[in-house]
Each structure stands twice: as structure tokens, then as C-alpha cells.
Amino acid sequence: MSVWSVVSGVGFAMSAVNEMTVTESGGGQRAAAVVEDLSRAKRRVWKNVVVISVAFLFNFNAFQGLSRLQSTLNRVEGDAV
């Protein structure tokens, strides 16, 4: 699932909430269901952002650690960066 489909799904849910009227039969229940789906979609988007951010953090830290290790090991041979 792409980020765009999630964002467009959230936009669709928000427009559905705006278009609903309470005078419809069961409109209040439908509105509650759409609001619940909207909050679930927002939670999923935030979870994905946090997961990608943490993965990037670990990847960057590993790269920096290995480059420092390489620099330390190569200092003996005179190839330190």
C-alpha cells in the first residue's frame, strides 16, 4: 500500500464525514463508523512514519559506526579518513 493511497483514503473519509447529515436514518451510526475508520487510518499513518524514521535512524547509526571503525583500523596503516 502506497503512502498516497493512505492519504487519499484519509481525505475520502474526511469528505464522507462532512457530507453526512444526521437526518438520515442511521446517519449517526454511519458517521461514528467513518470517524472510527478515520482515526484508525491516522494511527496507521503515524505508525508507518515512526517505523520508517526508526529504521532510518538505525541504518544511519550503523553506517556511521562502521565508517568510524574503518577509520580507526586504517589509522595504523596511514589510510585514515
Contacts in CASP RR format, 6 or more apart in sequence:
PFRMAT RR
TARGET T0000
AUTHOR 0000-0000-0000
METHOD contacts of the structure
MODEL  1
MSVWSVVSGVGFAMSAVNEMTVTESGGGQRAAAVVEDLSRAKRRVWKNVV
VISVAFLFNFNAFQGLSRLQSTLNRVEGDAV
3 45 0 8 1.000
3 48 0 8 1.000
6 41 0 8 1.000
6 44 0 8 1.000
6 45 0 8 1.000
6 48 0 8 1.000
7 45 0 8 1.000
9 41 0 8 1.000
10 38 0 8 1.000
10 41 0 8 1.000
10 42 0 8 1.000
10 45 0 8 1.000
13 34 0 8 1.000
13 37 0 8 1.000
13 38 0 8 1.000
13 41 0 8 1.000
14 38 0 8 1.000
16 34 0 8 1.000
17 31 0 8 1.000
17 34 0 8 1.000
17 35 0 8 1.000
17 38 0 8 1.000
20 27 0 8 1.000
20 28 0 8 1.000
20 30 0 8 1.000
20 31 0 8 1.000
20 34 0 8 1.000
21 27 0 8 1.000
22 28 0 8 1.000
22 31 0 8 1.000
24 30 0 8 1.000
67 81 0 8 1.000
70 81 0 8 1.000
71 80 0 8 1.000
71 81 0 8 1.000
72 80 0 8 1.000
74 80 0 8 1.000
74 81 0 8 1.000
END
